[in-house]
């Protein structure tokens, strides 16, 4: 028998963004807030991130992932949020009705508002199409991290890492500290895809070479990986003639990007961005479906968990207001990504309050500016010493900046 319950706010996902959104909703006045998490405990990816560096923006100290998660778990308990663990959303309709499968059976939740905070997943070998055999010894960086940090299992001894994403860089250091050999990191782009500090602290400090414009073109081995073939890549994606070289290894670790987990969002009809693969949102973090909000890595892949939680708190507050029938400011000023900007969020703003814009540039540059215009005149210019695709840029525009604007264009300029 399916039972039906009515709640104010449902938050899908118990990672850092979900926990922050749920506690903020409750503190903003939502009477009944339910956090739905498919795993047996809260924290999401933070549980396997035993390195420090979390919390420097929010708590002004460097915490490990579990420590950061523990603080928000306590906030949830203190605020009175209901936590449904080992529960999976199997249905999500545009009228904000969720169908939940758990050990208790099937529950139908009629909600006043929904916050999407499902996080993201890693790209696999199949997503990037590497040729060769299909032996054991091919893992994503997150899988290696989970085996080592949660289960104390070493998955290999001699690694080649494909991709220079932050998790891969951090795991290169972790593997080295545990006695494994990291032969090299190969990155297809002409610049690292992870933060500069991780390149220095995790590769250079350990003498691990980083080969740019390089990728894996073939995997060797039958029952187990015995090596890979690397090749240099020319502009336009062609393999450079004569650049193939075979590298002996027993494990290939992939750190080739993250994809927001939006299958559930798409099923409900939420409009998704073709660039971020996350929902299109306004400055209240409301999606194209009224009363449905999105935050964290399901919205855009963050490089710092602190910013994901700050974003989530705003989304949770907006969801609480909506569930209490408070009118949110109408967002009717479109925001466009101009020259040098890959994407910018939010995509729509009301102009009635300050907005924290987040964006990523298309290529590295130095001594340039992020410029906001209304299509004709300049609204704000912020000089930047360094701009890099790996580092999310954040810019705040106060309310007065929007006066008279019909649209906003963001671009990189001299």
C-alpha positions in Angstrom: 0.0 0.0 0.0 1.3 3.4 -0.9 1.0 6.0 1.8 0.8 9.7 1.0 2.3 12.5 3.1 2.3 16.3 2.8 5.5 18.2 3.6 6.8 21.7 3.1 10.2 21.1 1.5 11.8 18.0 0.2 15.6 18.0 -0.5 16.9 15.2 -2.7 20.5 14.3 -1.8 22.4 14.2 1.5 25.8 15.5 0.4 27.1 18.9 1.5 24.7 20.9 -0.7 21.7 18.9 0.4 22.5 19.2 4.0 23.1 22.9 3.7 19.8 23.4 1.8 17.7 21.4 4.2 19.0 23.1 7.4 18.6 26.5 5.7 15.0 25.7 4.7 14.1 24.7 8.2 15.8 27.8 9.7 13.9 30.0 7.2 10.6 28.8 8.6 9.6 25.7 6.6 7.7 23.6 9.2 8.4 20.1 7.8 11.6 19.5 5.8 12.6 16.0 4.6 16.1 15.2 3.4 16.1 12.1 1.1 19.4 10.2 0.8 19.9 6.8 -0.9 23.1 5.9 1.0 23.0 4.6 4.6 24.7 7.8 5.9 24.9 11.5 5.2 27.9 13.3 3.7 28.1 12.1 0.2 31.5 12.3 -1.4 32.9 14.1 1.7 33.0 10.8 3.6 35.9 9.6 1.4 37.8 12.9 1.3 40.1 12.5 4.2 42.5 15.3 3.0 42.0 18.8 4.5 41.1 22.1 2.9 37.4 22.1 3.3 35.7 24.9 5.3 38.2 27.6 4.6 35.5 30.0 3.3 32.6 29.0 5.6 34.3 28.2 8.9 37.7 29.9 8.3 39.7 26.8 9.1 40.9 23.8 7.0 38.8 20.7 7.8 38.7 17.2 6.4 35.7 16.1 4.4 34.2 14.0 7.2 34.7 16.9 9.7 33.0 19.3 7.3 30.1 16.8 6.8 29.8 16.2 10.6 29.2 19.9 11.2 26.3 20.0 8.8 24.9 16.7 10.0 24.7 18.3 13.5 23.0 21.4 12.0 20.4 19.1 10.5 19.7 17.4 13.8 19.5 20.6 15.7 17.2 22.3 13.2 14.7 19.4 13.2 15.1 18.2 9.6 13.8 14.7 9.0 16.4 12.5 7.4 15.3 9.6 5.3 18.4 7.4 4.7 18.5 4.4 2.3 15.7 6.0 0.4 15.5 6.5 -3.4 13.4 8.9 -5.4 11.8 6.7 -8.1 9.2 9.2 -9.3 9.2 13.0 -9.7 6.4 14.8 -11.4 6.2 18.5 -12.5 3.6 19.2 -9.8 6.3 18.4 -7.2 5.1 15.0 -6.1 7.8 12.6 -5.3 7.6 8.8 -5.1 10.1 7.4 -2.6 11.2 3.8 -2.2 12.7 2.8 1.1 12.7 -0.1 3.6 9.3 1.2 4.8 7.9 0.6 1.3 6.6 3.2 -1.2 5.8 6.7 0.0 4.2 9.5 -2.0 5.3 12.9 -0.9 3.3 16.0 -1.9 5.6 18.9 -1.4 5.4 22.7 -1.2 8.9 22.9 -2.8 11.7 20.6 -3.9 15.5 21.2 -3.8 17.6 19.2 -6.2 21.0 18.4 -4.7 21.9 15.0 -6.2 25.5 15.9 -6.9 27.5 14.6 -9.9 29.2 11.5 -11.2 32.5 10.7 -12.9 33.0 10.2 -16.6 34.0 6.6 -17.3 36.1 4.9 -19.9 33.0 4.4 -22.0 32.2 8.1 -22.0 35.6 9.0 -23.6 36.0 6.0 -25.9 39.5 4.7 -25.3 40.3 1.7 -27.6 42.0 -1.5 -26.6 41.1 -4.5 -24.5 38.9 -4.6 -21.4 41.1 -5.8 -18.6 40.9 -5.3 -14.9 42.7 -2.3 -13.5 40.8 0.6 -14.9 39.2 2.9 -12.3 37.8 6.3 -11.9 39.6 8.6 -9.4 36.6 8.6 -7.1 36.5 4.8 -7.1 40.2 4.6 -6.2 39.6 7.1 -3.4 36.7 5.2 -2.0 38.6 1.9 -2.0 41.6 3.4 -0.3 40.0 5.8 2.2 36.9 3.9 3.1 37.9 0.2 2.7 41.7 0.4 3.0 42.2 -1.5 -0.3 45.0 -0.8 -2.7 43.8 -1.3 -6.3 47.2 -1.2 -7.9 51.0 -0.5 -7.6 52.0 1.4 -10.8 49.6 4.0 -12.0 49.1 6.1 -15.1 46.5 8.9 -14.5 44.5 10.2 -17.5 43.1 13.7 -16.9 44.3 16.3 -14.4 41.0 16.9 -12.5 41.3 17.8 -8.9 40.3 14.4 -7.5 42.9 12.7 -9.8 45.6 15.2 -8.6 44.7 14.6 -5.0 44.8 10.8 -5.5 48.2 11.1 -7.2 49.5 12.4 -3.9 47.6 9.9 -1.8 48.9 7.0 -3.9 52.5 8.3 -3.6 52.2 8.6 0.2 50.9 5.0 0.4 53.9 3.7 -1.6 52.4 3.3 -5.1 54.2 4.6 -8.1 52.5 7.2 -10.2 54.3 7.1 -13.6 52.7 10.2 -15.0 49.5 12.3 -15.5 48.4 12.8 -19.1 46.1 15.7 -19.9 44.6 16.2 -23.4 44.2 19.9 -22.9 47.1 22.4 -23.2 46.6 23.4 -19.5 45.7 21.5 -16.3 42.1 21.0 -15.6 42.6 21.1 -11.9 43.4 23.9 -9.5 47.0 25.3 -9.7 47.6 24.7 -6.0 46.8 21.0 -6.5 49.2 20.8 -9.5 52.0 22.1 -7.3 51.1 20.3 -4.0 50.1 16.9 -5.5 52.4 16.6 -8.6 55.4 18.9 -8.5 56.1 18.3 -4.8 56.2 14.6 -5.5 58.1 14.7 -8.8 55.2 13.3 -10.8 55.3 14.5 -14.5 52.3 16.2 -16.1 52.2 15.7 -19.9 49.9 18.3 -21.5 48.4 17.9 -25.0 48.6 14.1 -24.3 46.1 11.3 -24.0 45.7 7.6 -23.8 45.0 6.1 -27.2 45.1 2.4 -26.3 44.9 0.1 -23.3 47.0 -3.1 -23.2 46.5 -6.3 -21.2 44.1 -9.3 -21.1 43.2 -10.2 -17.5 44.9 -7.2 -16.1 46.2 -3.9 -17.4 49.9 -4.2 -18.5 50.3 -0.8 -20.0 48.9 2.0 -22.1 49.9 3.9 -25.2 50.2 7.7 -24.9 50.2 10.1 -27.8 50.4 13.8 -28.2 47.5 15.7 -29.5 47.7 18.6 -31.9 45.3 21.6 -32.1 42.1 20.4 -33.6 42.3 17.0 -31.9 44.5 15.1 -34.3 47.2 12.7 -33.0 50.7 13.9 -33.6 52.5 11.6 -35.9 55.4 9.7 -34.3 54.4 10.6 -30.8 53.0 7.3 -29.7 54.8 5.7 -26.7 54.0 2.7 -24.6 54.1 3.1 -20.8 54.1 0.1 -18.5 51.6 0.2 -15.6 49.1 -2.1 -13.9 46.4 0.5 -13.3 44.8 3.3 -15.3 43.0 5.9 -13.2 40.6 8.2 -15.0 40.1 11.8 -13.8 38.4 13.1 -16.9 35.6 15.2 -15.7 32.3 15.2 -13.7 28.7 15.2 -15.0 25.8 16.6 -12.9 23.4 13.9 -11.9 20.2 15.2 -13.6 18.4 12.2 -14.9 15.7 12.8 -12.3 15.5 16.5 -13.2 15.1 15.7 -16.9 12.3 13.2 -16.1 10.4 15.9 -14.4 10.8 18.3 -17.3 13.4 20.7 -15.7 15.2 22.7 -18.4 18.9 21.8 -18.5 21.8 23.8 -19.8 23.7 22.2 -22.7 26.9 23.6 -21.4 26.8 22.8 -17.6 24.3 19.9 -18.0 22.7 21.3 -14.9 19.3 23.1 -14.5 18.8 26.6 -15.8 18.1 28.7 -12.7 17.3 32.3 -11.7 18.9 34.2 -8.8 16.6 32.4 -6.3 18.0 29.1 -7.7 14.6 28.3 -9.0 14.5 26.1 -12.1 12.1 26.3 -15.0 9.5 24.5 -12.9 8.0 26.8 -10.2 8.8 25.5 -6.7 11.7 23.3 -7.8 15.2 24.6 -6.9 18.7 23.3 -7.7 22.1 23.8 -6.0 25.5 22.2 -5.6 27.1 19.9 -8.1 23.8 19.0 -9.7 23.7 22.6 -10.8 27.3 23.2 -11.7 30.5 21.3 -10.8 32.2 23.3 -8.1 35.9 23.4 -7.2 35.3 24.3 -3.6 32.7 22.7 -1.4 32.3 25.9 0.6 30.8 27.7 -2.4 28.5 24.7 -3.0 27.1 25.0 0.5 26.7 28.8 0.4 24.8 28.4 -2.9 22.7 25.6 -1.3 21.8 27.8 1.7 20.3 30.4 -0.6 18.4 27.7 -2.6 17.0 26.3 0.7 15.9 29.7 1.9 14.1 30.3 -1.4 12.4 26.9 -1.2 11.2 27.7 2.3 9.8 31.0 1.1 8.0 29.4 -1.8 6.5 26.6 0.4 5.1 29.3 2.6 3.4 31.0 -0.4 5.8 34.0 -0.3 6.2 35.5 -3.7 9.7 35.3 -5.0 11.0 38.3 -7.1 10.2 37.8 -10.8 13.4 37.1 -12.7 13.1 38.7 -16.1 16.6 40.0 -16.8 18.5 37.4 -18.9 22.2 36.9 -18.3 24.4 35.8 -21.3 27.9 34.4 -21.5 29.9 36.6 -23.8 33.5 36.4 -25.2 35.8 34.3 -23.1 33.1 33.0 -20.8 32.0 29.4 -21.0 28.9 29.8 -18.9 27.5 32.1 -16.2 24.9 31.4 -13.4 22.3 32.5 -12.7 20.7 32.7 -16.2 18.0 35.1 -15.1 17.9 37.8 -12.4 15.2 39.9 -10.8 17.4 43.0 -10.2 15.8 43.4 -6.8 18.6 42.1 -4.7 22.4 41.5 -4.8 23.5 38.5 -6.8 26.6 36.3 -6.6 27.4 35.3 -10.1 29.5 32.2 -10.8 31.2 31.5 -14.1 34.1 29.7 -15.8 36.3 31.1 -18.5 37.1 29.3 -21.8 40.9 29.6 -21.6 43.6 30.6 -19.2 44.7 34.3 -19.3 46.5 36.8 -17.1 45.9 40.5 -16.4 42.4 40.6 -17.9 39.1 41.7 -16.6 35.6 40.3 -16.1 33.2 42.8 -17.5 29.4 43.1 -17.1 27.5 45.2 -19.6 23.8 45.7 -20.3 24.5 45.2 -24.0 25.6 48.8 -24.6 27.2 50.3 -21.5 29.6 48.9 -18.9 28.0 48.1 -15.5 31.0 46.6 -13.7 34.6 45.7 -14.4 36.8 43.5 -12.2 40.5 43.2 -12.9 41.8 39.7 -12.5 45.5 38.7 -12.2 44.8 35.1 -13.3 41.8 33.5 -15.0 41.7 29.7 -15.5 38.9 27.3 -16.6 39.7 25.1 -13.5 38.9 27.9 -11.0 35.3 29.1 -10.8 35.1 32.9 -10.8 32.7 34.6 -8.4 31.5 38.2 -8.8 28.9 40.0 -6.7 26.7 42.7 -8.2 24.8 44.8 -5.8 21.2 45.7 -6.4 21.8 49.2 -7.8 23.9 47.8 -10.6 20.8 46.4 -12.3 18.9 49.7 -12.6 17.4 50.0 -16.1 19.1 46.9 -17.4 17.1 44.8 -19.9 19.8 42.1 -20.1 23.3 41.4 -18.8 26.3 40.2 -20.9 29.4 38.9 -19.1 32.7 38.7 -21.0 36.5 38.6 -20.6 38.1 41.8 -21.8 41.5 43.7 -21.7 
